[in-house]
């Protein structure tokens, strides 16, 4: 429709005084929606996404499967490692891959292994050495480098029996696919420089009880790591079953924080904050990234911790108070998970290479990489975000302290209806620490995010009431 004409007749549109008043009032309110107006594409991030290779991912998954079994209880002795069999050989290969990426970027990655002995438990019959392998791309800004965003997958596998240390356990989807995502993100993003720090992690012991991630998350908490987001990729192979939707990846996130104190739980209940945990804000951020960048797969936000009767490594980080989510393919085929390789009544069982959609894994890796890069480029989230509640009033006043790394050039207010799953509206308010909007705080959920001069937005922070 052209301005000033009727779509039906082409005649001049007559506007009465009352109608004009209503239109002007509507225009005065901030109505831009976050979903309709995604943030601008960063060419550096878009360029990195193009470097993600389905062929490279396929080679990495094939290599992981070639170790025959990666069960945490399997062989780790020097002869088995030399023969390329067992979890010890897988561990050494992953470490060598990270080291090769570091050589390619002039030593930009710090490659590390954390080794510990897990005591006997239900799925660990005797003391067992477990090793996490990871690479750290340290941020270039002294203040922002303290902020960490982390991607992880578990490199151990299993068959029907979690204690079978010698039987074949290919683990192509569960979870060579997630390990391949961490590796490919490290290879591609290590070519760039970010103000914030990115950690590319692979853990063992997941199938025995989340042992590796539990150890790592507890270590990070004890050392005071400022982890803003954990992206856990587990079963992202896009299993080739007829009901699969290769255009979608599920993103699971906890609602009420696992680590919340009694006082925090009371506040959550009073404010209706059951759907605004830090993990849920990470999920919404991923949704925004998925709308901004053409990754080849769209995030489907699932507002629960995980699937029924299942668990994953993101939960270990949730237990330590970190924001963490899980990526998983749209439809799993349980004949291809936790099963001995065999054929019964014409049904193929086992987690085999032939069921993996490598293009799908690459698309999931792009979504992860774009999210990691967006957070690592962004300024730190604002601190002490508050919502004035001292007076009975219909306007809403929000206050906050500036981003501690000093990189924010401005701030944005986000809001949505209380039943809305994602942020519906966004308003830039400038480089200020206080703003008032003509919107009732009783009707919506607010958040504040910091934005740098290039448009990178931080994770949003939901305000606490100020009395």
Buried (B, 14 or more C-beta within 10 A) or exposed (E): EEEEEEEEEEEEEEEEEEEEEEEEEEEEEBEEEBBEEBBEBBEBBBEBBEBBBBEBBBEBBBBBBBBBBBBBBBBBEEEBBEEBBBBBBBBBBBBEBBBEBBEEBEEBBEBBEBEBEBEEEEBBEEEBBBBBBBBBBBBEBEBBBBBBBBBBBBBBBBBBEBEBBEBBBBBBBBBBBBBBBBBBBBBBBBBBBBBBBBBBBBBBBBBBBBBBBBBBBBBBBEEEBBBBBBBBBBBBBBBBEEEBBBEBBBBBBBBBBBBBEEEEBEBBEEBEBEBBBBBBBBBBBBBBBBBBBEBBBBBBBBBEBBBEEBBBBBBBBBBBBBBBBBBBBBBBBEBBBBBEBEEEEEEBBBBBBEBBBBBBBBBBBBBBBBBBBBBBBBBBBBEEBBBBBEEEEEEBBBBBEBBBBEBBBBBBBBBBEEEEBBBBBBBEBEEEBEBEBEBEBEEBBBBBBBBBEEBBBBBBBBBEEBE
